[in-house]
Amino acid sequence: MTLAPETTDLKVQLRLTDDWFTVCDLHLLLPGRGVAALLPDGNQVAVFRDRKGRLYAIDNRDPFTGAAVLSRGLIGTHQDRPFVASPLLKQRFDLLSGQCLDDESVRVATYEVRAA
């Protein structure tokens, strides 16, 4: 019998420099939605779980407005690449690279993320 991830004690963790930082329990991330988390340095990260269970983490600050809102954006795909669309001005950010799909000169930070 295989246990679903929701019935385990898995934690969502981000790699910060040389160590892993625990963000939340995996079961708290709803597929297709994001959450914001405060990092030890005071910055915010947006963590997403897609409908296939893959995890992504990017800077939560929208570089076009300065607002910390990317965790509330809608996720989708463009040419088989996952993205989040900012809830404010709708710019799309690649969840793997952080590259803005609507303006090549803009990028947000990405983080290595795992469930452990």
N, C-alpha and C positions, 0 to 999 in steps of 0.2 A: 504494500500500500504506500502511495506517495502522499505526503502532506502538502497542501497548498501553502504558498508563501504567507498567506494571511493567518495561518494557524501556527506559525513558527515565531521565534523570538528574534528574527533578523532585524538588523539596524541598518539604516541608510547612513553611509559614511562618505566624507569627502577627503581627498588628499590635499593637505595643506603643508607645503614645503616637504618635510620628510616624515610626516606623521599623518594618521587618519583621525578625523574629527567626526564624532557621531552627531548627526542632525536630528533624526527621529526614528521611530519604529517604522518598518516597511509598510505595515498594514494601514498606517495613517495616510499614505499617499494613494489617492484615488486615481485609477487609470484615466488618462486624458486630462488631468488637472495638475496644477502646480501648487507648491507651498513656498513661503519665504522663510528663511532662517537667518538668525544673526550669527555672524562669525566672531571669533575671539578678538579680531582687530577692529570690530565695530562696523564692518561692511556687511551687506546683505547678499545672500545667494538665493536664486530661484531654483528649486529642485522639481523635476518632472518625472512622472512615470507614464509611459505610453500604454496603449491598450494591449500591447504584446508583452508588457512587463519590463521593458528596457528603461533604464534610469539615465537622466541627463541633469547637469547642473551648470548654470551660467550666472553671471552677475545679475542681480535683480534690478539694477538701475537702468532705466531707459536713457540711452545717451542723447536722444533728441530732446527730451523734456527735463531730464534730471530727476524724475520721479521714480521711486522704488516700486514699480508695478509689473514688471515682466512676469512674475509668478502668477499673475491673474490673467495672463494672455491665453489665447486659444492656440493649441498645438495642432499641427498638420504636417503634410509632406509636400515637397516640391522636388520633382525629379528624383524621387526615392530618398531624399534627405529630410530628416525631421527638422521642423522649425517651430518657433513660437512667434505669434503676431502680437505686438504691443497692444494693450487695450486702449491706449490713448490715440496715437496717430497711425496705427496699424502697420508699421514697418515690421518686416519679418526677419528673425535672427536664427541662423542655422544652429541647432542645438549641439552639433558635434564640433564645429569650428568657432562659433561665436560671430561669424561674418554676417553682416547685414545683407540680405538678399536684394534690398532696394536701394542701397547706396554703398558701393564698393569701398569707400573711404572710412566706413564705420564698422567697428567690431566691439563685442563685449567679451569679457574674460570667460573662459570655460574652466571647469574643474573635473578632475577624474572622480568618478563616483562609483560606489559598489554597495551591495547588500551583503552584510557579513554577520 
